[in-house]
Amino acid sequence: MRLHPPGPLLIPHESTEECEIGGYTVPARTRTVVNIYAIARDEDNWEDPLNFDPDRFMGSNIDLKGRHFEYLPFGSGRRICPGLMLAMATVQFILGSVLHGFNWRLPGGQTIDDLDMSESFGLTVPKAVPLKLVPSPRLEPQIYVKSLSP
């Protein structure tokens, strides 16, 4: 979620009064668009920012609920994404289910080095080349059959 946020730009915000941020005076009623895609890759905020390293969050109090301005995948404040909790529950449930139930491999003898991780830029940030994987059942066959009895 740091390297690939759901949306690269937060919805526009407007200052209610004049304020100073980073030595700059921001007049009242100034509209701003926060680029969280750039913040997540900023070397001032992250050591080795383009490296996927989940361990960087171990022992850290940084979370995705909008309290830490170096990590804002769902925004912050009054305009934080109202679907944050639903999105996290859904993603965790579905990802956990498919990882638990299946073994995954790349098709056609591809290796991890063959993956294209480039992105196309837009309202959301999808992969430029869709990821294709081949699942194979990991559990006993009866686990995958829907039971019709109560």
ROSE-4610 file (N, C-alpha, C; in Angstrom, 1 decimal, always signed):
// ROSE-4610
residu = [M/M/M/R/R/R/L/L/L/H/H/H/P/P/P/P/P/P/G/G/G/P/P/P/L/L/L/L/L/L/I/I/I/P/P/P/H/H/H/E/E/E/S/S/S/T/T/T/E/E/E/E/E/E/C/C/C/E/E/E/I/I/I/G/G/G/G/G/G/Y/Y/Y/T/T/T/V/V/V/P/P/P/A/A/A/R/R/R/T/T/T/R/R/R/T/T/T/V/V/V/V/V/V/N/N/N/I/I/I/Y/Y/Y/A/A/A/I/I/I/A/A/A/R/R/R/D/D/D/E/E/E/D/D/D/N/N/N/W/W/W/E/E/E/D/D/D/P/P/P/L/L/L/N/N/N/F/F/F/D/D/D/P/P/P/D/D/D/R/R/R/F/F/F/M/M/M/G/G/G/S/S/S/N/N/N/I/I/I/D/D/D/L/L/L/K/K/K/G/G/G/R/R/R/H/H/H/F/F/F/E/E/E/Y/Y/Y/L/L/L/P/P/P/F/F/F/G/G/G/S/S/S/G/G/G/R/R/R/R/R/R/I/I/I/C/C/C/P/P/P/G/G/G/L/L/L/M/M/M/L/L/L/A/A/A/M/M/M/A/A/A/T/T/T/V/V/V/Q/Q/Q/F/F/F/I/I/I/L/L/L/G/G/G/S/S/S/V/V/V/L/L/L/H/H/H/G/G/G/F/F/F/N/N/N/W/W/W/R/R/R/L/L/L/P/P/P/G/G/G/G/G/G/Q/Q/Q/T/T/T/I/I/I/D/D/D/D/D/D/L/L/L/D/D/D/M/M/M/S/S/S/E/E/E/S/S/S/F/F/F/G/G/G/L/L/L/T/T/T/V/V/V/P/P/P/K/K/K/A/A/A/V/V/V/P/P/P/L/L/L/K/K/K/L/L/L/V/V/V/P/P/P/S/S/S/P/P/P/R/R/R/L/L/L/E/E/E/P/P/P/Q/Q/Q/I/I/I/Y/Y/Y/V/V/V/K/K/K/S/S/S/L/L/L/S/S/S/P/P/P]
num = [1/1/1/2/2/2/3/3/3/4/4/4/5/5/5/6/6/6/7/7/7/8/8/8/9/9/9/10/10/10/11/11/11/12/12/12/13/13/13/14/14/14/15/15/15/16/16/16/17/17/17/18/18/18/19/19/19/20/20/20/21/21/21/22/22/22/23/23/23/24/24/24/25/25/25/26/26/26/27/27/27/28/28/28/29/29/29/30/30/30/31/31/31/32/32/32/33/33/33/34/34/34/35/35/35/36/36/36/37/37/37/38/38/38/39/39/39/40/40/40/41/41/41/42/42/42/43/43/43/44/44/44/45/45/45/46/46/46/47/47/47/48/48/48/49/49/49/50/50/50/51/51/51/52/52/52/53/53/53/54/54/54/55/55/55/56/56/56/57/57/57/58/58/58/59/59/59/60/60/60/61/61/61/62/62/62/63/63/63/64/64/64/65/65/65/66/66/66/67/67/67/68/68/68/69/69/69/70/70/70/71/71/71/72/72/72/73/73/73/74/74/74/75/75/75/76/76/76/77/77/77/78/78/78/79/79/79/80/80/80/81/81/81/82/82/82/83/83/83/84/84/84/85/85/85/86/86/86/87/87/87/88/88/88/89/89/89/90/90/90/91/91/91/92/92/92/93/93/93/94/94/94/95/95/95/96/96/96/97/97/97/98/98/98/99/99/99/100/100/100/101/101/101/102/102/102/103/103/103/104/104/104/105/105/105/106/106/106/107/107/107/108/108/108/109/109/109/110/110/110/111/111/111/112/112/112/113/113/113/114/114/114/115/115/115/116/116/116/117/117/117/118/118/118/119/119/119/120/120/120/121/121/121/122/122/122/123/123/123/124/124/124/125/125/125/126/126/126/127/127/127/128/128/128/129/129/129/130/130/130/131/131/131/132/132/132/133/133/133/134/134/134/135/135/135/136/136/136/137/137/137/138/138/138/139/139/139/140/140/140/141/141/141/142/142/142/143/143/143/144/144/144/145/145/145/146/146/146/147/147/147/148/148/148/149/149/149/150/150/150]
x = [+0.8/+0.0/+0.9/+2.1/+3.0/+3.5/+4.0/+4.5/+3.3/+2.2/+1.1/-0.2/-0.3/-1.6/-2.8/-4.0/-5.2/-5.4/-5.0/-5.1/-3.8/-3.2/-2.0/-2.1/-3.3/-3.6/-4.8/-4.7/-5.9/-6.9/-8.1/-9.1/-8.6/-9.0/-8.5/-8.9/-8.1/-8.3/-8.3/-8.9/-8.9/-8.5/-7.6/-7.2/-8.3/-8.7/-9.7/-9.2/-8.0/-7.3/-5.9/-5.3/-3.9/-3.0/-2.0/-1.1/+0.3/+1.2/+2.6/+3.0/+3.4/+3.8/+5.2/+6.2/+7.5/+8.1/+7.8/+8.4/+7.6/+6.5/+5.7/+4.4/+4.0/+2.7/+1.6/+0.6/-0.5/-1.7/-2.2/-3.4/-4.6/-5.6/-6.9/-7.5/-8.3/-9.1/-8.2/-7.0/-6.1/-6.4/-6.6/-6.9/-5.6/-5.4/-4.2/-4.6/-3.7/-3.9/-2.6/-2.8/-1.6/-1.3/+0.0/+0.5/+1.1/+0.3/+0.8/+1.7/+1.6/+2.5/+3.9/+4.1/+5.5/+6.0/+5.1/+5.5/+6.0/+5.3/+5.7/+7.1/+7.6/+8.8/+9.9/+9.6/+10.5/+11.6/+12.9/+14.0/+14.2/+13.5/+13.6/+12.7/+11.7/+10.7/+11.1/+11.7/+11.9/+13.3/+13.9/+15.2/+15.0/+15.7/+15.6/+14.1/+13.5/+12.0/+11.4/+12.2/+11.6/+11.7/+12.3/+12.5/+11.2/+10.6/+9.5/+10.1/+9.9/+10.5/+9.5/+8.6/+7.5/+8.1/+9.4/+10.0/+10.2/+10.2/+10.5/+9.4/+8.2/+7.1/+7.2/+8.0/+8.1/+8.6/+7.9/+8.3/+8.0/+7.3/+7.0/+5.6/+5.2/+3.9/+3.1/+3.7/+3.1/+2.0/+0.8/-0.3/-0.9/-2.0/-2.6/-3.8/-4.0/-5.3/-5.2/-4.2/-4.1/-3.4/-2.7/-2.1/-0.6/-0.1/+1.4/+1.5/+1.9/+1.8/+2.8/+3.7/+4.6/+4.0/+2.8/+2.1/+0.6/+0.0/-1.5/-2.2/-2.2/-2.9/-4.4/-5.0/-6.5/-6.8/-5.8/-6.0/-5.9/-6.5/-6.4/-7.5/-7.7/-8.7/-10.1/-10.9/-12.3/-12.5/-11.6/-11.8/-11.1/-10.8/-10.2/-11.2/-10.8/-11.7/-12.7/-14.0/-15.0/-15.0/-14.4/-14.4/-13.1/-12.3/-11.0/-11.2/-12.1/-12.2/-12.8/-13.7/-14.3/-13.2/-12.5/-11.4/-10.4/-9.9/-8.9/-9.4/-10.7/-11.2/-11.4/-11.9/-12.1/-10.8/-9.8/-8.5/-7.9/-7.9/-7.2/-7.9/-9.3/-10.0/-9.8/-9.9/-9.7/-8.3/-7.3/-5.9/-5.5/-6.0/-5.7/-6.3/-7.5/-8.2/-7.5/-7.1/-6.5/-5.1/-4.4/-3.0/-3.1/-4.1/-4.2/-4.7/-5.5/-6.2/-5.4/-4.5/-3.8/-2.3/-1.6/-0.2/-0.3/+0.7/+0.7/+2.0/+1.9/+3.2/+2.9/+4.0/+4.0/+3.8/+3.0/+2.8/+3.9/+4.0/+4.9/+6.4/+6.7/+8.1/+8.7/+7.9/+8.4/+9.0/+10.0/+10.5/+10.2/+10.4/+10.1/+10.9/+12.0/+12.8/+12.1/+11.1/+10.4/+9.2/+8.8/+7.7/+7.9/+6.9/+6.9/+6.1/+6.8/+6.2/+5.8/+5.9/+5.6/+4.1/+3.8/+2.4/+1.9/+0.6/+0.1/-0.6/-0.4/-0.8/-2.2/-3.1/-4.4/-5.1/-6.4/-7.1/-6.7/-6.5/-5.9/-4.6/-3.8/-2.5/-2.4/-3.0/-3.0/-1.6/-1.4/-0.1/-0.3/+0.8/+0.8/+0.5/+1.1/+0.9/+0.3/-0.9/-1.6/-0.8/-0.9/-0.2/-1.0/-0.4/-1.0/-0.4/-1.2/-0.7/-1.5/-0.9/-1.6/-1.8/-3.1/-3.3/-3.4/-3.0/-3.2/-3.7/-4.6/-5.2/-4.1/-4.2/-3.2/-3.8/-5.1/-5.8/-6.5/-7.1/-7.8/-9.0/-9.3/-10.4/-11.7/-12.1/-13.4/-13.5/-12.4/-12.5/-13.0/-12.8/-13.2/-14.6/-15.3/-16.6/-17.6/-18.6/-19.6/-20.5/-20.7/-21.7/-23.1/-24.0/-25.4/-26.2/-25.6/-26.4/-26.1/-27.1/-26.9/-25.9]
y = [-1.2/+0.0/+1.3/+1.1/+2.3/+2.5/+1.5/+1.6/+1.7/+1.1/+1.0/+1.4/+2.7/+3.1/+3.0/+2.9/+2.7/+3.9/+5.1/+6.2/+7.1/+7.6/+8.3/+9.7/+10.3/+11.6/+11.6/+12.3/+12.5/+13.4/+13.4/+14.3/+15.7/+16.8/+18.1/+18.6/+19.3/+19.9/+21.4/+22.1/+23.6/+24.1/+25.0/+25.6/+26.5/+26.4/+27.3/+28.7/+28.7/+30.0/+30.0/+31.2/+31.3/+30.5/+29.8/+29.1/+29.0/+28.6/+28.4/+26.9/+26.4/+25.0/+25.0/+24.4/+24.3/+25.6/+26.7/+28.0/+28.7/+28.1/+28.8/+29.2/+30.4/+30.9/+30.4/+29.7/+29.2/+30.1/+30.9/+31.7/+30.9/+31.6/+30.9/+30.6/+29.5/+29.0/+28.5/+28.1/+27.6/+26.1/+25.7/+24.2/+23.5/+22.4/+21.6/+20.1/+19.5/+18.1/+17.4/+16.5/+15.8/+14.6/+14.5/+13.4/+12.4/+11.4/+10.4/+9.4/+9.3/+8.4/+8.9/+10.3/+10.8/+10.8/+11.0/+11.0/+9.6/+8.6/+7.2/+6.8/+7.6/+7.3/+8.3/+9.2/+10.3/+9.8/+10.0/+9.5/+10.2/+11.4/+12.1/+11.4/+10.6/+9.9/+8.5/+7.9/+6.4/+6.1/+5.2/+4.6/+3.6/+3.7/+2.8/+2.7/+3.9/+3.9/+3.0/+2.6/+1.8/+0.3/+0.0/-1.4/-1.9/-3.0/-3.6/-4.3/-3.7/-4.2/-4.1/-5.1/-5.0/-4.9/-5.4/-5.3/-3.9/-2.9/-1.5/-1.0/-1.7/-1.3/-2.0/-3.0/-3.7/-2.8/-2.7/-1.9/-0.4/-0.1/+1.3/+1.5/+2.8/+3.1/+3.7/+3.6/+4.1/+3.2/+3.7/+2.9/+3.6/+3.0/+3.6/+4.4/+4.8/+5.5/+7.0/+7.5/+8.9/+9.8/+9.2/+9.9/+10.2/+9.5/+9.7/+10.2/+11.4/+12.0/+11.5/+10.6/+9.9/+8.7/+8.3/+7.1/+7.4/+7.7/+8.1/+7.4/+6.0/+5.4/+5.7/+6.0/+6.3/+7.7/+8.6/+10.0/+10.2/+11.4/+11.8/+12.8/+12.9/+13.9/+13.6/+14.7/+14.6/+13.9/+13.9/+13.4/+12.0/+11.4/+10.0/+9.1/+8.1/+7.3/+6.6/+6.7/+6.1/+4.6/+4.1/+2.6/+1.9/+2.6/+2.1/+0.8/+0.7/-0.5/-1.7/-1.4/-2.4/-2.9/-2.0/-2.4/-3.3/-2.9/-3.7/-5.1/-5.1/-6.4/-7.3/-6.7/-7.5/-8.0/-7.1/-7.5/-8.6/-8.4/-9.4/-10.7/-10.7/-12.0/-12.7/-12.0/-12.6/-13.0/-12.2/-12.5/-13.7/-13.7/-14.9/-16.2/-16.1/-17.3/-17.8/-17.0/-17.5/-18.0/-17.4/-17.8/-19.1/-19.3/-20.5/-21.7/-21.4/-22.5/-23.0/-22.1/-22.5/-22.3/-23.0/-22.8/-21.9/-21.0/-20.1/-20.2/-20.2/-20.1/-19.2/-18.8/-18.0/-18.9/-18.5/-19.4/-19.5/-20.6/-20.7/-20.7/-21.1/-21.2/-19.8/-18.8/-17.5/-17.5/-16.6/-16.5/-15.1/-14.9/-13.6/-12.5/-12.7/-11.7/-11.3/-12.1/-11.8/-10.9/-10.6/-9.8/-8.4/-7.8/-6.3/-5.6/-4.9/-4.2/-2.8/-2.4/-1.0/-0.7/+0.6/+1.0/+1.9/+2.0/+3.0/+4.0/+5.3/+6.3/+6.8/+7.0/+7.5/+7.8/+7.7/+7.9/+6.9/+5.7/+4.6/+4.3/+3.4/+3.1/+1.6/+1.1/-0.3/-0.7/-2.0/-2.5/-2.2/-1.9/-1.7/-3.0/-4.0/-5.4/-6.2/-6.7/-7.5/-8.7/-8.9/-10.1/-11.3/-12.4/-13.6/-14.7/-15.5/-16.5/-17.8/-18.9/-20.2/-20.8/-21.0/-21.6/-23.1/-23.8/-25.2/-25.5/-26.4/-26.7/-27.1/-26.6/-26.9/-27.8/-27.8/-28.5/-29.8/-30.6/-31.8/-31.3/-32.2/-31.8/-31.5/-32.2/-31.9/-30.5/-29.9/-28.5/-27.5/-27.8/-26.9/-27.1/-28.2/-28.5/-27.8/-27.1/-26.5/-27.5/-27.5/-28.5/-27.9/-28.8/-28.4/-28.7/-29.5/-29.8/-28.8/-28.5/-27.5/-27.8]
z = [+0.0/+0.0/+0.0/+0.4/+0.4/-1.0/-1.7/-3.0/-4.1/-3.8/-4.8/-4.1/-3.8/-3.1/-4.0/-3.4/-4.2/-5.2/-4.8/-5.7/-5.5/-6.5/-6.4/-5.8/-6.0/-5.5/-4.6/-3.5/-2.6/-3.2/-2.8/-3.3/-2.9/-3.6/-3.3/-1.9/-1.2/+0.1/-0.1/+0.8/+0.8/+2.2/+2.3/+3.6/+4.0/+5.3/+5.8/+6.2/+6.6/+7.0/+6.5/+6.5/+6.1/+7.1/+6.6/+7.5/+6.8/+7.6/+7.1/+7.1/+6.0/+5.9/+5.3/+6.0/+5.4/+5.0/+5.7/+5.3/+4.2/+3.7/+2.7/+3.3/+2.9/+3.4/+2.4/+3.0/+2.2/+2.5/+1.5/+1.8/+2.1/+2.8/+3.0/+1.7/+1.7/+0.5/-0.6/-0.3/-1.3/-1.5/-2.7/-2.9/-3.2/-2.6/-2.7/-3.1/-3.9/-4.2/-3.7/-2.8/-2.2/-3.0/-3.4/-4.2/-3.3/-2.9/-1.9/-2.6/-4.0/-4.7/-4.6/-4.7/-4.5/-3.1/-2.1/-0.7/-0.3/-0.9/-0.5/-1.1/-2.1/-2.7/-2.4/-1.4/-1.0/-0.1/-0.5/+0.2/+1.6/+1.7/+3.0/+4.0/+3.5/+4.4/+4.6/+3.6/+3.6/+3.2/+3.9/+3.5/+2.4/+1.3/+0.2/-0.2/-0.6/-0.8/-1.9/-2.9/-3.9/-3.6/-2.5/-2.1/-1.3/-1.6/-0.9/+0.4/+1.5/+2.8/+3.9/+4.1/+5.1/+6.5/+6.7/+8.0/+8.5/+7.6/+8.0/+8.9/+8.9/+9.8/+11.2/+11.3/+12.6/+13.7/+14.8/+15.9/+15.6/+14.5/+14.2/+14.6/+14.9/+15.2/+13.9/+12.7/+11.5/+11.1/+10.9/+10.4/+9.2/+8.6/+7.4/+7.7/+8.9/+9.3/+9.2/+8.5/+8.3/+9.3/+10.3/+11.4/+11.1/+10.1/+9.8/+8.3/+8.1/+6.8/+5.8/+6.2/+5.2/+4.6/+5.1/+4.7/+4.7/+3.6/+3.6/+2.4/+2.4/+1.3/+1.2/+2.3/+2.3/+2.6/+2.7/+3.0/+4.5/+4.9/+6.3/+6.7/+8.0/+8.5/+8.1/+7.9/+7.6/+6.3/+5.4/+4.0/+3.9/+5.0/+4.9/+4.2/+3.4/+2.7/+3.6/+3.4/+4.3/+4.2/+3.1/+2.9/+3.4/+4.2/+4.7/+5.4/+6.4/+7.2/+6.3/+5.5/+4.6/+3.6/+3.1/+2.1/+2.8/+4.0/+4.7/+5.0/+5.6/+5.9/+4.7/+3.6/+2.4/+1.8/+1.7/+1.1/+1.9/+3.3/+4.1/+4.0/+4.0/+3.9/+2.6/+1.5/+0.2/+0.0/+0.3/+0.1/+1.0/+2.2/+3.1/+2.6/+2.1/+1.5/+0.3/-0.6/-1.8/-1.5/-0.6/-0.3/+0.5/+1.4/+2.1/+1.3/+0.3/-0.4/-1.7/-2.2/-3.4/-3.4/-4.2/-4.5/-5.8/-5.9/-7.1/-7.8/-9.1/-9.9/-11.1/-11.7/-12.9/-14.1/-15.2/-16.3/-17.2/-18.0/-19.1/-18.7/-17.5/-17.0/-16.7/-16.6/-16.2/-14.8/-14.6/-13.3/-12.7/-11.5/-10.8/-11.5/-12.1/-12.8/-14.1/-14.6/-15.8/-15.6/-14.3/-14.0/-14.4/-15.0/-15.3/-14.2/-13.4/-12.2/-12.6/-13.8/-14.2/-14.0/-13.9/-13.6/-14.7/-14.9/-15.7/-14.8/-15.1/-14.1/-14.5/-13.5/-13.7/-12.4/-12.3/-11.1/-10.0/-10.5/-9.7/-10.4/-9.7/-10.3/-10.6/-11.7/-12.1/-12.7/-12.7/-13.3/-14.8/-15.5/-16.9/-17.7/-17.1/-17.7/-16.6/-16.8/-15.7/-15.2/-14.0/-13.4/-13.7/-14.2/-14.5/-13.7/-12.9/-12.1/-12.4/-12.1/-12.3/-10.9/-10.4/-9.1/-9.2/-8.2/-8.1/-6.6/-6.5/-5.1/-4.2/-3.0/-1.9/-0.9/-0.7/+0.3/-0.3/+0.6/+0.2/-0.7/-1.7/-2.7/-2.1/-1.0/-0.4/+0.2/+0.5/+1.0/+0.0/-1.3/-2.3/-2.8/-2.4/-2.9/-1.9/-2.5/-1.7/-1.2/+0.1/+0.7/+0.6/+0.2/+0.1/+1.3/+2.2/+3.5/+4.5/+5.4/+6.4/+7.5]
